Amino acid sequence: MLNIAERAGVLVIELEHGKVNALDLELLRALVDAFAAAPAERPIVLTGAGRAFSAGVDLHRIIDGGKAYITDFLDALSASFLAVFDHPGPVVAAVNGPAIAGGCVLAAACDVRVISSGPIGLAELAVGVPFPTAAIEIMRGVLGPRTQDVVLGARLLTPDDALTLGLVDEVVGADALLSRAAERAHALAALPPGVFAHTKRQLQRPTRDCIAHAAGDDLEMSRLWASEAIRAAITGYLAQLTRARD
């Protein structure tokens, strides 16, 4: 589910789960545990195995799992975003392929995003599902005034378009992706002990404050995800994807 290895002093956490590293309850919990176990100021590179970073939520599991699964999944989804976001040391996303919906938010939760291949973007409204508060606020922290366009447009961006919008920080070739991400992580970790973590907390405080003050939004979001209307929307979206492939 996760491959965790040292690479020149950087901890590389690689998602390896199915063909496109789709996010389900088990993968999210494994990701939370991996970040909890990492030394506090260790630089981390987060990437995906195979052809994708993460293509987002495993919607089939949402349909099959029912309300109990949805509740546990949404809790784990927000917890995974915040596990990445809150890690005291530098976290660099090495986006090696599609980073869609929840996969895009995981990349945005990192301090730096280096990309070799896309697309990257938020597809939630195209599916018909709302965002957890943590996802919206993390994206707002990265995109600022462009957040509304990216969220409501549900567009999938090329690496160059994502760079122009500020969603990613650097576009590199596939062969250089991991080494460049590790270089960026090393550079941030070279500060005296505690300095990076302190500065990161200062930068993230507005996002964290917004998340803390919007608990009621997540109660409504969870209710919507479990509704029959959204179940029908997800089912229709999956059927549309099947017809497109056929």
matplotlib code that plots the C-alpha trace (Angstrom):
import matplotlib.pyplot as plt

x = [0.0, 2.9, 6.6, 8.7, 12.5, 15.4, 16.9, 19.9, 18.7, 15.1, 12.2, 10.3, 6.7, 5.3, 1.6, 1.2, -2.4, -4.0, -3.6, -3.9, -3.4, -7.1, -7.8, -9.7, -10.0, -7.1, -4.7, -5.6, -5.1, -1.7, -0.7, -1.7, 0.3, 3.3, 3.5, 2.8, 5.8, 8.2, 10.7, 9.3, 11.7, 12.6, 12.3, 9.7, 9.0, 5.5, 5.0, 3.1, 4.1, 3.4, 1.7, -0.3, 0.3, -3.3, -6.4, -8.5, -11.2, -12.1, -15.8, -16.7, -15.8, -18.0, -21.0, -20.3, -19.5, -22.6, -23.0, -20.7, -17.9, -18.5, -18.3, -15.0, -13.6, -14.3, -12.7, -9.7, -9.6, -9.4, -6.9, -4.6, -4.7, -3.8, -1.1, 0.7, 0.0, 1.0, 4.3, 6.9, 9.6, 9.6, 7.3, 7.7, 5.2, 6.8, 3.8, 4.6, 1.2, -2.5, -3.2, -6.9, -9.4, -8.1, -4.8, -4.5, -5.3, -2.6, -0.1, -1.3, -0.9, 2.9, 5.2, 6.5, 5.1, 7.4, 5.6, 6.7, 3.3, -0.3, -3.1, -3.7, -6.8, -10.0, -12.8, -15.2, -17.9, -17.8, -18.7, -21.2, -19.7, -18.7, -15.3, -14.1, -13.2, -9.6, -9.4, -10.9, -8.7, -5.5, -6.3, -7.1, -3.8, -2.0, -4.2, -5.4, -7.9, -7.7, -9.3, -12.8, -12.0, -10.2, -12.8, -15.9, -14.4, -13.5, -10.7, -7.9, -4.7, -1.5, 1.7, 2.5, -1.0, -0.7, 2.7, 1.1, -1.7, 0.8, -0.6, 2.8, 6.3, 8.4, 8.0, 10.8, 11.3, 10.3, 13.9, 14.7, 11.5, 12.6, 16.1, 14.8, 12.1, 14.7, 17.0, 14.1, 13.4, 17.1, 17.4, 14.4, 15.7, 19.1, 17.9, 18.9, 16.8, 13.3, 13.4, 11.6, 8.9, 8.3, 8.1, 5.8, 3.4, 3.3, 2.5, -0.2, -2.0, -4.7, -5.5, -5.5, -7.7, -10.3, -10.4, -10.9, -13.8, -15.7, -16.5, -20.2, -19.4, -18.0, -21.1, -23.1, -20.6, -20.7, -24.5, -24.4, -21.9, -24.3, -27.4, -29.3, -28.9, -25.1, -25.1, -27.1, -24.6, -21.6, -23.3, -24.1, -20.5, -19.1, -21.5, -20.4, -16.7, -17.6, -19.3, -16.4, -14.0, -16.2]
y = [0.0, 2.3, 2.0, 3.8, 4.2, 6.5, 8.4, 10.5, 11.5, 12.1, 9.8, 8.8, 7.8, 6.2, 5.4, 2.0, 0.9, -0.5, 1.0, 4.7, 4.8, 5.5, 6.7, 4.3, 4.0, 1.6, 3.7, 6.9, 5.3, 3.9, 7.4, 9.0, 6.3, 6.8, 10.5, 10.0, 7.6, 9.9, 11.9, 15.4, 17.4, 14.7, 15.9, 13.8, 13.3, 12.1, 10.4, 7.7, 4.3, 3.5, 5.9, 8.0, 10.1, 9.5, 9.7, 10.5, 8.8, 5.2, 5.9, 2.3, 1.8, 4.7, 3.1, -0.3, 0.6, 2.4, 5.1, 3.6, 3.4, 6.9, 8.3, 6.5, 7.4, 11.1, 11.3, 9.5, 11.7, 14.9, 13.3, 12.4, 15.9, 17.3, 14.6, 15.8, 19.5, 19.5, 17.5, 19.8, 19.0, 19.9, 17.8, 17.9, 16.3, 14.5, 14.4, 11.7, 11.4, 12.2, 14.0, 14.4, 15.5, 14.1, 13.3, 17.0, 18.0, 15.7, 17.4, 20.8, 19.9, 19.5, 22.5, 22.3, 20.6, 19.3, 17.7, 15.7, 14.6, 15.4, 16.2, 17.8, 19.4, 19.2, 17.1, 16.9, 19.1, 17.2, 14.1, 16.0, 15.7, 18.5, 19.2, 18.6, 21.9, 20.8, 20.3, 23.7, 25.6, 23.9, 24.7, 28.3, 28.5, 27.5, 29.2, 32.3, 34.3, 31.6, 29.0, 29.7, 29.2, 25.9, 24.5, 25.6, 24.9, 21.3, 21.6, 19.3, 21.2, 20.4, 20.8, 24.1, 25.4, 24.4, 26.2, 29.3, 29.2, 28.5, 25.1, 23.6, 25.1, 23.4, 21.2, 18.7, 15.6, 12.2, 11.1, 14.0, 14.1, 12.2, 13.7, 17.2, 16.7, 15.4, 18.4, 20.8, 18.9, 18.9, 22.7, 23.4, 21.0, 22.8, 25.5, 25.4, 23.0, 24.3, 27.2, 25.6, 24.1, 27.4, 29.3, 26.7, 27.0, 30.8, 30.5, 27.9, 29.6, 31.3, 27.9, 26.1, 28.8, 28.5, 24.7, 24.9, 27.4, 25.4, 22.1, 22.5, 22.6, 19.1, 17.7, 19.0, 17.7, 14.2, 14.2, 15.2, 12.4, 9.8, 11.1, 9.3, 12.3, 12.1, 8.3, 8.7, 11.4, 9.1, 6.2, 8.3, 9.6, 6.1, 4.9, 7.9, 6.8, 3.3, 4.5, 6.7, 3.7, 1.5]
z = [0.0, 0.8, 0.0, 2.4, 1.8, 2.5, -0.4, 0.4, 3.8, 2.7, 3.6, 0.4, 0.9, -2.2, -2.7, -4.3, -4.3, -7.5, -10.9, -10.1, -6.3, -5.6, -2.1, 0.1, 3.8, 4.2, 2.1, 4.0, 7.4, 6.2, 5.1, 8.4, 10.3, 8.1, 8.7, 12.5, 12.6, 10.7, 12.8, 13.4, 11.3, 8.7, 5.1, 3.2, -0.5, -1.3, -4.7, -6.4, -7.9, -11.5, -13.8, -11.2, -8.2, -7.1, -9.3, -6.2, -4.2, -4.9, -5.8, -6.2, -2.5, -1.6, -3.4, -2.0, 1.5, 2.6, 5.2, 7.9, 5.4, 4.1, 7.7, 8.4, 5.0, 5.2, 8.7, 7.3, 4.2, 6.2, 8.7, 5.8, 4.3, 7.7, 8.4, 5.3, 5.9, 9.6, 9.4, 11.0, 8.5, 4.8, 2.6, -1.2, -3.6, -6.6, -8.9, -11.4, -13.1, -12.6, -9.3, -9.3, -6.6, -3.3, -5.0, -6.0, -2.4, -1.0, -3.3, -2.3, 1.4, 0.7, 1.1, -2.5, -5.5, -8.3, -11.3, -14.3, -15.7, -15.1, -15.3, -11.9, -10.6, -8.6, -10.1, -7.1, -8.5, -11.8, -9.8, -7.7, -4.2, -1.8, -0.3, 3.3, 4.9, 5.2, 1.4, 0.6, 3.0, 2.0, -1.6, -0.7, 1.0, -2.2, -4.8, -3.0, -5.2, -8.0, -5.7, -6.8, -10.5, -9.9, -7.5, -9.4, -12.9, -11.9, -14.6, -15.0, -15.7, -17.6, -15.7, -17.4, -16.7, -13.1, -12.9, -14.3, -11.6, -8.8, -8.0, -8.6, -8.2, -10.8, -13.9, -14.6, -16.7, -15.4, -15.0, -12.8, -10.7, -7.5, -7.4, -7.8, -5.2, -2.8, -3.5, -2.7, 0.5, 1.5, 0.9, 3.2, 5.9, 5.9, 8.2, 11.9, 14.0, 14.7, 12.3, 9.4, 11.6, 13.4, 10.1, 8.6, 11.6, 11.1, 7.4, 8.0, 10.9, 8.7, 7.1, 10.4, 12.0, 9.2, 9.5, 13.3, 12.9, 10.3, 12.1, 11.3, 7.5, 7.8, 9.5, 6.6, 4.1, 5.6, 5.5, 1.8, 0.9, 2.5, 0.7, -2.0, -4.3, -4.2, -4.4, -7.6, -8.8, -8.2, -9.9, -12.9, -13.1, -12.9, -15.7, -17.8, -17.4, -18.3, -21.5, -22.4, -22.1, -24.2]

ax = plt.figure().add_subplot(projection="3d")
ax.plot(x, y, z, "-o")
ax.set_aspect("equal")
plt.show()
